[in-house]
Amino acid sequence: MIASGGILHRRTMHYNRIPNTITVYLSQLNGQNLRLAENILKGLLHRTDSPVEPGTILELKLGTISLSGTIQIPVKVIRCDKISESEYDLYMNYTEKDFNKIQEIEELIRDLS
C-alpha cells in the first residue's frame, strides 16, 4: 500500500496472460538472489501442467515458430493456483534485471493475442 495525503492506496498488479500461440520454456535459476521490480506493477500469467512453489526464480524463454530466437527474462513466481487436476496458473513478476525486455515481451503478447 502507498500512503498519499493520509489515504492508503492499494497497488494492484496487472498480469498479462501468455497466449498459447507462444512457446514457453521455464527453467529454475538456482542460487539466484534477484529482487522484484517494485516499481513495475505488471507481471505474467502462464498456464502450465506442473506446479511451481511461490518464491521460485525462473528463467522464462518465450518464442514462436515464426520468430527466430527467443526472448529470455528472469521472473519470480508470486502465486501458483490449481485450475484442474493437471493445470496450474503461474503468476510471475518481473525482476529488476532486464527492464528493456519487458516492453518486448508485452508487444509480443499483444501481437499474438
N, C-alpha and C positions, 0 to 999 in steps of 0.2 A: 504494500500500500504506500501511497505517496501523500504526504501532507501538503495541502495547498490552501493558504488562507484559513487555517483552522479546520478545513474539511478534508477528510481522508478519501482518496480516490483509489479504487482497486485497479491495478494494472491487469488487463486481460490479454492473454496470449491469443494469437490468430495462427491456426495451423493450416498449412496448405497440404491437401491430400495429394500424394504422389499417384498419378493415374497409372492404370495397369498397362498402358502403352509404353511406359518407361521401364527398362530393365534396371533392377535394383540389386546391388551386391552389398551385403553387410559383413564386416569382419571386426572382431573385437580388437581394440587397441590396448594391449596390456602395458601396465607401468606408466600410463599417461596421466598427467595431472593437469587437465585443461579446464579453464574456467568458462562458465556460461557467459554468453554475450548479454549482459544485464540490460543494456540499453536498446536491444532489439527485441520487440515483443512479437516475434514471428518464429514459427517452428515448422516442422514437417510431420505429417501423419502418414504412416505406411502400414498396410495390412500384410501380415506375414503368417506363416504356418508354425512358427516357433516363438515361444515367449522369451522375452529378454528382461532381465532384472533392472528395475529403475536404478539410475546412477551409473549404469554401464556406459563407457565411452566407446563409440563405434566409428569405424571409417565407413562412410557412405559413398558408394560409387553409383552414379546414375548414367545411363546411356540408352540409346535407341539403335535399332538396326540401321536407320537412315543416317545416323551420325557416326563420324569416325572419332574414336576416342571416347573418353568418359569424363564426367565431372566428379571430382573427389573432394570430400569435405568431412572433417570430424564433427560428430554430433554426440549429444548426451541424451540417453533415454530418460525421460521425465516420468512417463506413465506407460503401463502395458495393460490394456483392457482385453479380457477374454470375450470374443464375439460369438464363437461357437466352439464345438469340440476340437476343431482343427484350425481356427483362425483367431488372430490377435491383432489389435490395433496398437502400434507403437507410436507414442507421442515423443518426438525428438526435438531438442532445442539446439540451435547453433552454438558453437563455442567462439571464443574471441579470436581464434585463428582463422585465416582465410576469409575475411569480410568481403573481399572482392568477388568471391564465388557465390555469395548469397543471391545477388541480383541475377546472375547467370542461371542458377537453379530455378528461381521464381519465373524467369522468362521461359525456360524450357517447360515447366509445368503448365504455365498459361497457354503456350503454343500448342501443347499436345492434349489439353483437356477438352 
